[in-house]
Amino acid sequence: MQLIITAPDGQYNGELFDFGDNHHLVYFPDWEGCKTDYAVRKAEQLAMALSGKVLLTDIYGMNNQPKNYGIHADPFIRQTLSNPLALREKMAALAPVYAECLGTTQEQLSYAGVCFGGSIAFETGRSEARAEKVISIHGTPSSPSPLQQANTTQFLLIQGTNDPHIPMQEVNRFADEMATVGNDWQVSLLGNAQHSFTKEEIGTGGYGSRFDSKANQRAFRYTQAFIEA
């Protein structure tokens, strides 16, 4: 079901997949936004597997998804992730809106995302959104403003070991952040997987970013198990 999500700072595209009430998840896609076949496919698969509700959305604004990575998406992503406190404030304000769309409370709401969407999910977990669980799949896990004290959100990072866009130093920074504050966190490293390993459309022949069927299946299973635990 297509939605117009009305928030304090404007309107956003959304699509709700309803396969039950067992779990409630907000799903953030990669840089292309929430209207692609890739985004819709992943969100629907999760909703079905979880027997729950999944809200697919992005933070670009209503019908403002980028057409080109280098010209449109990359500047937006860089500016957004370089200002994590502003992003956290935004996500904390969006959390009750998402919860209302999904018919649940903020404390029972989890967030997952791939690439840029994974980074958004993790910053939501660092915010005052009071998320239950957050999952980042081949997204940047570290933050320029790491947590200073523990919160109740559980974090899961699913990351390929051969990702040149998100080197292991970023994984280590995230691990250090979580260990320092004592949050509940997990890391699942997928051997040989590169960036965008869940995206079938990207193909298997590229350097740096390529689809990996085994890593994709494992990431899906790990995400499902983490949410259901």
Salt bridges, closest charged atoms under 4 A:
ASP9 OD2 - LYS90 NZ 2.53
ASP18 OD1 - LYS53 NZ 3.59
ASP21 OD1 - HIS24 NE2 3.52
ASP21 OD1 - LYS53 NZ 2.31
ASP30 OD2 - LYS199 NZ 2.73
GLU32 OE1 - LYS199 NZ 2.62
ASP74 OD2 - ARG78 NE 2.87
GLU107 OE2 - ARG130 NE 2.58
GLU123 OE1 - ARG88 NE 2.63
GLU123 OE2 - ARG126 NH1 3.49
ASP163 OD2 - HIS195 ND1 2.73
GLU170 OE2 - ARG173 NH1 2.64
GLU177 OE2 - ARG126 NE 2.82
GLU200 OE1 - ARG41 NH2 2.68
GLU200 OE2 - LYS42 NZ 3.27
GLU201 OE1 - ARG41 NH2 2.92
